[in-house]
Amino acid sequence: MEDVANDRLGAAQNLPSTDRGRAASSLARGLSVADALGLPVLHGTKVLAGEQGLDRVIQRLNVMEVPDILPWVKPHELLLTTGYPLRSTPQDLTRLVCDLAERDLAAVAIKLGRYVAELPDAMLRAADERGLPILLLGDHVAFDDVLNHLLTDILNRQAAILGRAEEVHRVLVDAILAGGGLAAITERLPALLDGGVMVTTPDGRVLASSGVPESDLADPAYFDPVSGRFLVEGFKHGLHALDDDQPRVAQVPVMAGSLDHGRIVLITRSRRLDPADLHLLERAAATAALVITRDLAVAAVEGKYQGDFLRDVLDGRAGDTGHIVAHCASLGWDVDRPLVVVVAELGPEPPGPVHAAGDLRPAHERFMGAWTMVVRERDPKAAIAGYSQEVVVIMGLDRAPARPQGPADPGRRRGGTGAGRDGDCAPGRLVRAMVAQVSGDGGGGRRSFATGFSRVVTSPEAIPAAYEQARQAARVGRQMHGTGAVAGFDDLGVFRLISLVPDGAELRSFMAETLGPLALGDDTETADLRHTLEVLLDNNLNVAETARLLHFHYNTLRYRIGKLERMLGPFTADPDLRLNLMMALRVIRMRGLS
C-alpha cells in the first residue's frame, strides 16, 4: 500500500500506449484517478491495488448500495462503497472487481472496518491484473464530501475546456469574417494553445506559421534541412499523438469534403499535449479548410486568366512589348528585366493502386502549388503558371551571367547535362536550389519531374524562344538522365542537335553503320569495349590518362586500341571517323540504345 495524497503518481506512464491513448481520449471531459488523489478531500487515501490504472478517467461518481450494482455501473465512474452489500459474502468482491473492470470503471473507493474488515488477497490480485485502482478512504472522509468536491472539479474542468474552445472558435470566426487567411489563423492561436502553430500542405510544406521556436525550426527531427518542410510522416495524427511518452507535437488533417488539403500542427513549448489541445486543433483545422477552399476557388479563377495570358506570351501572341510589360505588371509580374524561363515537366505516373478520393489532390495542382511556394520565396514578381503536365516559370535575375573563360571543362567536353557551363552559373544554381526544395518531400508522394531552363533573355520578345529552349532542355535532360534531370539549354551541346532529328530509324541506322559490332551488343565484352572507346575519345586519345581512368595497364589499353581499330577503322588517325564515332556514342547515351 502507498500514500499518494501529496504525490500524484506517474504510474500511468508505464501503461501500454493503446491504454494511455484510450484514457487520454476521455480526459478532456473528466480527471484522472491520479489527479483526484491530489485533491484535499482525498488526502490520506491509499492505493491498495491496480496502481497501473491511475490514468483511468473519472467522469461521474456512484455509490454501491445494493449487491447487484452491475446494471447501474457506467464507464468512467468512481464507485464509492463501504462493502455493506457484500458484508456476508466478501469472497464475491473478487468476481465483482473482474466485472467492474470489464465495464471500464475508473476506480473503486472503499471504507473498511465497519462492514468489511479487510479485502481478500484474490480481489487485490485481480485488481492488479486488470489495472483497476482499489482506493482505501480514510476514516475521516465522508462520501458526500467526495461527491461534492470531485463533481465540482470535473464540472470546473469541463467549463474551462468549453470556455477555451469558445474563445478559439470566436478568434477563428473573427479571422474569417475579417477576410484573413491562414496567416491570420496561425497568428492568433499560439497564445490560446500555448505553443507554435503551423498550417502545412499534406507533405509538410509550411503555408503559414506563428510561434514556432527557432530551436525547433532548426531541428532536423522536425524539419527537413534541405526543403524546409515539416516532417509530417514522423509524427502521429490526432489522439494517437498522445500515445507517445512525452508528446509535444500534434497534427490534424485539414479536410474539405473528401479532399486532403494539408495539416494543422501544434508544437507545445514545454508542456505535454492533452486531449483538449487536439479538440481545439480539430476546430482550427475545420476553419483552415474553409480558408483554403475559399482561396483555391479564387486562385482557380485568377490562375485560369493568368495562365491563358502567359500562354499567349509563350506563343508570341500577346501583343507588342509595351502591352506585355504593362499587362504583366497588372498581374504582379515583372518581365522588364533579365529573365530566365524554367519548365518543369511531370514524369509518367508510377504504377500502383489508384488513390482513393481525398488521398491526394490532382498531381498537377500539388506540383503547381509546390513550385509557387518555392518561386515566390525568391522572386515575388515572377510569372508562374501550371498546365496539365508542366509548370512554367519566368523569373528575374540580377544580371546576365558572364561566360566563363578558359578551357572547356570535362562536363562541356563530354556534352553532359548538369555539369556544363550553365551548371555552375547563376541560373543553374538558382534552378537546382528550387528543384531540391520542390522534390524534397518524403510524405507527399509527388511524381518525379524533369526541369529545363533557358538562356538569360533581356526582353519580353525573347520569351517565346526562351520557353522553347527550356522545354528542349527538360526533354533532352530526361532522355539523358531519366526522371529528376535538371538541364540548361547551354548544357546540351551536341545533344541539342541530336534531339532535333525526328527520325529514330535514321539515328539507329547511323549508329549501326558507324559503330558496327559495337552498336547494339549487350554482352559484357561489347559494352566494355564501347566504354573504353568513349573514355578514350573523351580524353582526346590520351592513352596514359585513359589507362589511369580505366585502371588498365598502359599496354593493355594499347592492345584494346588496336582491337578497336580493326573493328571500326583507323580512328586514331582519321578525325572525321573520330567525330562520327563520338556522335554515334552520344546517340546511344541519349536514346538509351545499347
VENKA-V445742 format. One record per backbone hydrogen bond with DSSP energy under -0.5 kcal/mol. CO is the residue of the C=O (numbers start at 0). NH is the residue of the N-H. E is the energy in kcal/mol with one decimal. If there is no record, write none. Layout:
{{CO NH E} {CO NH E}}
//
This chain:
{{1 3 -0.6} {1 46 -1.8} {3 6 -0.9} {6 8 -0.9} {9 12 -1.9} {10 13 -1.9} {11 14 -1.6} {15 18 -0.5} {15 19 -2.1} {16 20 -2.7} {17 21 -2.1} {18 22 -2.4} {19 23 -2.9} {20 24 -1.8} {22 25 -1.3} {22 26 -0.7} {23 26 -0.7} {23 27 -0.6} {25 28 -2.0} {26 29 -1.7} {30 57 -3.6} {31 35 -2.3} {32 36 -2.1} {33 37 -0.6} {34 37 -0.9} {35 38 -1.7} {38 41 -1.4} {39 42 -1.9} {41 44 -2.2} {44 3 -1.3} {45 47 -0.8} {45 135 -3.1} {46 1 -0.7} {48 133 -2.2} {49 52 -2.2} {50 53 -1.4} {52 55 -2.1} {53 33 -2.4} {55 32 -1.9} {56 58 -0.6} {57 30 -1.8} {59 77 -1.9} {61 79 -3.1} {62 64 -0.8} {66 68 -1.5} {67 70 -0.5} {68 71 -1.9} {68 72 -0.6} {69 72 -1.2} {73 76 -0.8} {75 58 -3.2} {75 59 -1.5} {76 78 -0.7} {76 105 -2.1} {76 106 -1.4} {77 61 -2.3} {77 79 -0.6} {78 108 -3.0} {79 63 -3.1} {80 110 -1.6} {82 85 -1.1} {83 86 -1.8} {88 91 -2.1} {89 92 -1.6} {90 93 -1.1} {90 94 -0.6} {91 95 -2.3} {92 96 -2.2} {93 97 -1.7} {94 98 -2.1} {95 99 -2.7} {96 100 -2.4} {97 101 -1.7} {98 102 -1.0} {99 104 -1.9} {100 103 -1.6} {103 75 -2.9} {105 132 -0.6} {106 78 -2.5} {107 109 -0.5} {107 134 -3.6} {108 80 -2.1} {109 111 -0.5} {109 136 -2.5} {115 112 -2.9} {119 123 -1.7} {120 124 -2.5} {121 125 -2.2} {122 126 -2.2} {123 127 -2.2} {124 128 -2.6} {125 129 -1.7} {126 130 -0.9} {126 131 -1.9} {127 130 -0.6} {130 132 -0.7} {132 107 -2.4} {132 134 -0.6} {133 47 -2.9} {133 48 -1.0} {134 109 -3.0} {134 136 -0.7} {135 45 -1.9} {137 140 -1.4} {141 145 -2.0} {142 146 -2.8} {143 147 -2.4} {144 148 -2.7} {145 149 -2.4} {146 150 -2.0} {147 151 -2.1} {148 152 -2.3} {149 153 -2.7} {150 154 -2.7} {151 155 -2.4} {152 156 -2.3} {153 157 -2.5} {154 158 -2.6} {155 159 -2.3} {156 160 -2.4} {157 161 -2.6} {158 162 -2.7} {159 163 -2.5} {160 164 -2.7} {161 165 -2.6} {162 166 -2.2} {163 167 -2.3} {164 168 -2.7} {165 169 -2.6} {166 170 -2.4} {167 171 -2.6} {168 172 -2.6} {169 173 -2.5} {170 174 -2.0} {171 175 -2.0} {172 176 -2.9} {173 177 -1.8} {174 179 -2.6} {175 178 -2.0} {180 184 -1.4} {181 185 -2.6} {182 186 -2.1} {183 187 -1.0} {184 187 -0.6} {184 188 -1.1} {185 189 -0.9} {187 191 -0.5} {188 191 -0.7} {188 192 -2.5} {189 193 -1.4} {189 194 -1.2} {193 268 -1.2} {195 266 -2.7} {196 209 -2.2} {197 264 -2.9} {198 206 -3.1} {198 207 -1.7} {199 262 -1.8} {200 203 -2.2} {203 229 -3.6} {204 200 -2.0} {207 198 -2.6} {209 196 -2.7} {210 212 -0.5} {212 215 -0.5} {212 216 -2.1} {213 217 -1.7} {215 218 -1.3} {217 219 -0.6} {218 221 -2.1} {218 222 -2.4} {221 230 -2.9} {223 227 -2.1} {228 223 -2.8} {229 231 -2.1} {230 233 -1.9} {231 234 -1.3} {235 250 -0.6} {236 239 -1.5} {237 240 -2.0} {238 241 -1.6} {239 242 -1.8} {240 243 -1.2} {243 246 -0.6} {246 272 -1.9} {247 267 -2.6} {249 265 -2.9} {250 237 -2.6} {251 263 -2.4} {252 254 -0.8} {253 260 -2.9} {253 261 -0.6} {255 258 -1.9} {258 255 -2.2} {258 260 -0.8} {261 253 -2.6} {262 199 -3.0} {263 251 -2.2} {264 197 -2.2} {265 249 -2.4} {265 267 -0.5} {266 195 -2.5} {273 276 -1.2} {273 277 -1.1} {274 278 -2.1} {275 279 -2.4} {276 280 -2.3} {277 281 -2.1} {278 282 -1.4} {279 283 -2.2} {280 284 -2.4} {281 285 -1.9} {282 286 -2.0} {283 287 -2.8} {284 288 -2.3} {285 289 -1.6} {286 290 -2.2} {287 291 -3.0} {288 292 -2.5} {289 293 -2.3} {290 294 -2.8} {291 295 -2.8} {292 296 -2.1} {293 297 -2.2} {294 298 -3.1} {295 299 -2.4} {296 300 -1.4} {297 301 -2.6} {298 302 -3.6} {299 303 -1.9} {300 304 -1.8} {301 305 -3.0} {302 306 -3.2} {303 307 -2.1} {304 308 -2.0} {305 309 -2.8} {306 310 -2.1} {307 311 -1.7} {308 312 -2.1} {309 313 -2.7} {310 314 -1.9} {311 316 -3.1} {311 317 -0.6} {312 315 -1.0} {319 323 -2.3} {320 324 -2.8} {321 325 -2.3} {322 326 -2.8} {323 327 -2.6} {324 328 -2.1} {325 329 -1.8} {326 330 -1.0} {327 330 -0.7} {327 332 -3.2} {328 331 -1.4} {332 334 -0.6} {334 336 -1.0} {337 396 -2.0} {338 456 -2.7} {339 394 -2.1} {340 453 -2.2} {341 392 -2.7} {342 344 -0.5} {342 451 -2.7} {343 390 -2.2} {344 449 -2.2} {355 358 -2.3} {355 359 -0.5} {357 259 -0.6} {361 364 -0.8} {361 365 -1.9} {362 366 -2.6} {363 367 -2.4} {364 368 -2.4} {365 369 -2.4} {366 370 -2.2} {367 371 -2.6} {368 372 -2.1} {369 373 -2.2} {370 374 -2.9} {371 375 -2.5} {372 376 -1.2} {373 377 -0.8} {374 377 -1.0} {374 378 -3.0} {378 381 -1.9} {380 333 -2.4} {382 393 -3.1} {384 391 -2.7} {388 345 -2.6} {389 386 -3.3} {390 343 -2.4} {391 384 -2.1} {392 341 -3.0} {392 394 -0.5} {393 382 -2.5} {394 339 -2.3} {408 412 -2.7} {409 413 -2.2} {410 414 -0.5} {410 415 -1.7} {411 414 -0.7} {415 418 -0.7} {419 423 -0.6} {420 423 -1.1} {424 428 -2.5} {425 429 -2.4} {426 430 -3.0} {427 431 -2.3} {428 432 -2.1} {429 433 -2.0} {430 434 -2.8} {431 435 -2.1} {432 436 -1.4} {433 437 -2.7} {434 438 -2.8} {436 439 -0.6} {438 440 -1.4} {447 346 -3.3} {448 483 -0.6} {449 344 -3.0} {450 486 -2.3} {451 342 -2.9} {452 488 -2.3} {456 338 -3.2} {458 461 -1.4} {459 462 -1.6} {461 465 -2.2} {462 466 -2.7} {463 467 -1.9} {464 468 -2.0} {465 469 -2.4} {466 470 -2.5} {467 471 -2.4} {468 472 -2.5} {469 473 -2.3} {470 474 -2.5} {471 475 -3.0} {472 476 -2.4} {473 477 -2.0} {474 478 -1.9} {475 479 -2.5} {476 480 -3.0} {477 481 -2.1} {481 484 -1.3} {484 450 -2.9} {486 452 -1.7} {487 490 -1.4} {487 491 -0.7} {488 491 -1.1} {491 494 -1.8} {492 495 -1.4} {492 496 -0.6} {493 497 -2.1} {494 498 -2.3} {495 499 -0.5} {496 499 -1.0} {497 500 -1.7} {499 501 -0.8} {501 503 -1.0} {502 506 -1.6} {503 507 -2.3} {504 508 -2.3} {505 509 -2.5} {506 510 -2.5} {507 511 -2.7} {508 512 -2.6} {509 513 -2.2} {510 514 -2.6} {511 515 -1.6} {514 517 -2.4} {515 518 -1.9} {522 526 -2.3} {523 527 -2.2} {524 528 -2.4} {525 529 -2.5} {526 530 -2.1} {527 531 -2.3} {528 532 -2.4} {529 533 -2.2} {530 534 -2.5} {531 535 -2.3} {532 536 -2.5} {533 537 -2.5} {534 538 -1.2} {535 540 -2.4} {536 539 -1.7} {538 541 -1.6} {540 542 -1.1} {541 545 -2.4} {542 546 -2.6} {543 547 -1.9} {544 548 -2.4} {545 549 -2.4} {546 550 -0.7} {546 551 -2.4} {547 550 -0.5} {552 556 -2.1} {553 557 -2.0} {554 558 -2.2} {555 559 -2.0} {556 560 -2.6} {557 561 -1.9} {558 562 -2.0} {559 563 -2.7} {560 564 -2.3} {561 565 -1.9} {562 566 -1.3} {563 567 -2.9} {564 568 -2.1} {568 570 -2.4} {569 572 -1.3} {569 573 -1.0} {572 574 -0.6} {573 577 -2.1} {574 578 -2.4} {575 579 -2.3} {576 580 -2.7} {577 581 -2.6} {578 582 -2.4} {579 583 -2.5} {580 584 -2.3} {581 585 -1.9} {582 586 -2.0} {583 587 -2.0} {584 588 -2.2} {585 589 -2.7} {586 590 -3.0} {587 591 -1.5} {587 592 -0.8} {591 593 -0.7}}
//
